[in-house]
Amino acid sequence: MPARRVIVSVTNDLVTDQRVHRSCSALCEAGYDVLLVGRLLPGSATLQRPYATERMRLLFKRKAVFYAEYNIRLFLKLMVVRADAFYANDTDALPANWLASRLRRKPLFFDAHEMFPEVPELVGRQRVKRFWTWIEHRLFPTLTKKGSAAVTVCQSIADIYAQRYGLHMEVVRNVPMAFPVQSDSARKLMAEVGEGRRILLYQGAVNIGRGIEWIVQAMPLLPECVLVVAGVGDIYDELRAKAATMDNVRFLGRVSPEVLHGLTGWASLGLSLLENRGLNYYYSLPNRIADFVQAGVPVLATDFPEIRRVVEQYGIGTLVAPVPFDPKTYTSAIPDPAQTAQTIRDALAYWDSLPDEERKARFTRAAADLNWNNDKKKLLMQFDTIF
């Protein structure tokens, strides 16, 4: 009997989406035949995965026309491809999956990486936000029926959707597999970047609302440190231009997951300073925090509920109060650079003063919990309920 075939879909180009990769790998290990469908961008790197992948070359790259084209193209594919189940990642890939599953009478699995109508890119775009909220109102209640199931990344989001739609969502956290740190592939690069100074590391999308610009402004006051930004995004070029004359700010651009894992362990402090730009950020637990934990790197993070839960439970970082955000102008206050610099110095001094045994015990305990080997079991158990 052939293995059950699962068509997994997501709107990105697959290269850096580690949650989707981990999910597909878990399904493969469990004996499913997986096809992952995404999009192809002009600069997309080649892929080598233990499962089949396919990337659609789309005409449109942004806004409503992109989502319309993506879902139409995906729907047509899902209607003809051999499949035993459909797996949608996030609300923006759900319409095509939902319609195909109903017409073909196939099981549907939904993985909400975030509260999509609350992403910062939609804050202030009320008409677009209302559209995606309408999609959720129409489709989420149907996911409670037999042959459907859903997961999400944290308990706060699961509680909100349970209250709104009566939808039970198993929590499958966005946490990494255990990985080696300070690898040889990254050693030379970090030696060049660090130049003997303390490394402050930001990794992930370089987008608005991540607090990266606050650190950039404070770097002239931190000559003993170097800020390393690994990733690309909407404000990457803008921030790189602002830091062009600073000798202690380095932008690495897009870095492969393998090299990034090697880079992480060299940091003295990992950064995750989110702004309060909607519920999606407020209730998020960024995967970079679990990456820092796996590498034994303390974090400097915004005091939001899910982040606080992890940081305080294991004692693996320093929390800072969120800056004021004005929902009318969609702007945040900019912290005083001197205060930011002092916060960083205080965090580094605390970790320098902590006995090595105590530090190691905290991160060992946290890493044992915050790793994919635990959460993939919950993913597979929930996925099996759709058949």
Sequence and secondary structure as in RCSB ss.txt:
>XXXX:A:sequence
MPARRVIVSVTNDLVTDQRVHRSCSALCEAGYDVLLVGRLLPGSATLQRPYATERMRLLFKRKAVFYAEYNIRLF
LKLMVVRADAFYANDTDALPANWLASRLRRKPLFFDAHEMFPEVPELVGRQRVKRFWTWIEHRLFPTLTKKGSAA
VTVCQSIADIYAQRYGLHMEVVRNVPMAFPVQSDSARKLMAEVGEGRRILLYQGAVNIGRGIEWIVQAMPLLPEC
VLVVAGVGDIYDELRAKAATMDNVRFLGRVSPEVLHGLTGWASLGLSLLENRGLNYYYSLPNRIADFVQAGVPVL
ATDFPEIRRVVEQYGIGTLVAPVPFDPKTYTSAIPDPAQTAQTIRDALAYWDSLPDEERKARFTRAAADLNWNND
KKKLLMQFDTIF
>XXXX:A:secstr
    EEEEE SS SSS HHHHHHHHHHHHTT EEEEEEEE TT      SSEEEEEE S  SHHHHHHHHHHHHH
HHHHHS  SEEEEESGGGHHHHHHHHHHHT  EEEEESS GGGSGGGTT HHHHHHHHHHHHHHGGGGGSTTEEE
EES HHHHHHHHHHH    EE          S HHHHHHHHHHHTTSEEEEEES   TTSSHHHHHHHGGG TTE
EEEEE   TTHHHHHHHTTT TTEEEEES  HHHHHHHHTT SEEEE     SHHHHT   HHHHHHHHHT  EE
EE  HHHHHHHHHHT EEEE    EETTTTEE    HHHHHHHHHHHHHHHHHS HHHHHHHHHHHHHHSSHHHH
HHHHHHHHHTT 
